[in-house]
Amino acid sequence: MSSANSLHVPETHTGLSHADCGKMIIFGTVMKTREIFTSLLIAASLPFQQHAAAETMAEKESRMQWFADAKLGIFIHWGIYSTGRTSESWAFHNGQIPMADYMQQAGEFTADNYDPTGWARLIRESGARYTVITTKHHDGFALWDTRAGDVSAVKTGAAHRDLIAPFAEAVRAEGLKLGFYYSLIDWPREDYPETYRDKPPKYDITAEPARWQHFLDFNNAQLTELCSTWHPDLIWFDGDWEHSAEEWNAPAIVDLLRHHNPQVIINSRIQGHGDYATPELGVPVTRPDSQWWETCMTVNDSWGYRTDDHNYKHPVTVLRMLVDCISLGGNLLLDIGPRADGSIPDEEVAILKTLGRWTSKHAEAIYGTRAGIPAGHVQGYTSLSHDGTTLYIYLPYRPTGPLEVKGLKSRVRRARVVGDGTELDWRLYNDISWSEVPGVYYFDIPHNALDPEITVIALELDSPATLYRGAGQVITANE
Ligand code: JFZ
């Protein structure tokens, strides 16, 4: 029997650390062990070798564990644009409104009805395990009491108080991981060379390196404030695309963050120096190459609150997107946009509550799961338990007949409905002893065991899921 058509999931990694891989490429591929070892010693002693590069794959897996297990995070875009009249920052950048008029919205950013405890509770009840809040968008308006700059909720906002401090406390009190969105770009600043289409930048950073360094120092001062005060679990950078890794001095930023929290997780928007991938434009169709990824998603068509955007996704649509992410082994970072007074639109609350009912019922098929099996074996989304011995099947429809599962070489020991306990009967057809093509299962799902939104079936297997991935077998001998 050939094993070429078999797939054992989950796949294991090579066991080589990132640092090892990088150095072996640098020093050539054909090397004797002793030479490699000597090279590693030399490389390890070079001054630019920071501890980020020295991390082994096992260490990274351990650092990324909570993120890999979390599956759902809630993103919050909140700032002076939350008046609902303009897009976040882009409105003045694109010339839709003069910058001065845009910045005047700070006078309406009251946070009068801000309830950080209520926000954190709603987020936890949605089933999210982490949250990421905009501490500063591209408009440079800081939501905390920054001493590094003059534009903040305390100094220039109608709120006149630090809005991050009580949120950080509430988030931690709910047992959630705390993430900070931080825009590397700060368009209004005199020392930031904003670029837009054919408009020349305010200055050329190679001609005025001190001016650029002044800006980098400012960013670093703000990041130091955020990290030394609240030790965030995750930093979600944005705006890296305007400059290269060298111009940002990205490794130094990573070191700064790691200095305050060696376990910090950093998103991808720092010119190749992040920890995980962030696919754009929704949920990917095929499984991303990156072991860790997260897609961020709006609940309507806007990141921040907009009075004229009523194009909310149906709560069950959002739920399907979450299940889609789970099945492809990634996370969904779902964005909400509270109003300037701190109230959260009813439609967004409804989406979070829908997620909450479903996630609490199906917790075992969400947290700690890994990507499922490729499409074609079953009509539905799938995931696997961490040890690979339970296959979860998510049905975003009401089946009109038994559920078919084919190409499964591991044998099913038990089948049940998650969060309900109903045990399923099944039939196995074409289970032929001499064939490498496994039999086809048909599971009967009683209608009274169906979930109103997405039903989850757990198949308990006799071994970590092994699949048949071929095109069928031709008989070559009669035995
Ligand atoms: C960025 C921000 O500009 C936006 O305002 C919002 O905060 C979002 C979460 O992040 O938007 C982007 C950034 C990059 C791309 C698209 C939107 N991109 O690379 O396609």
Residues whose N, C-alpha, C, O or C-beta is under 5 A from the ligand:
A	BS01	JFZ	E88 D238 E280 W303
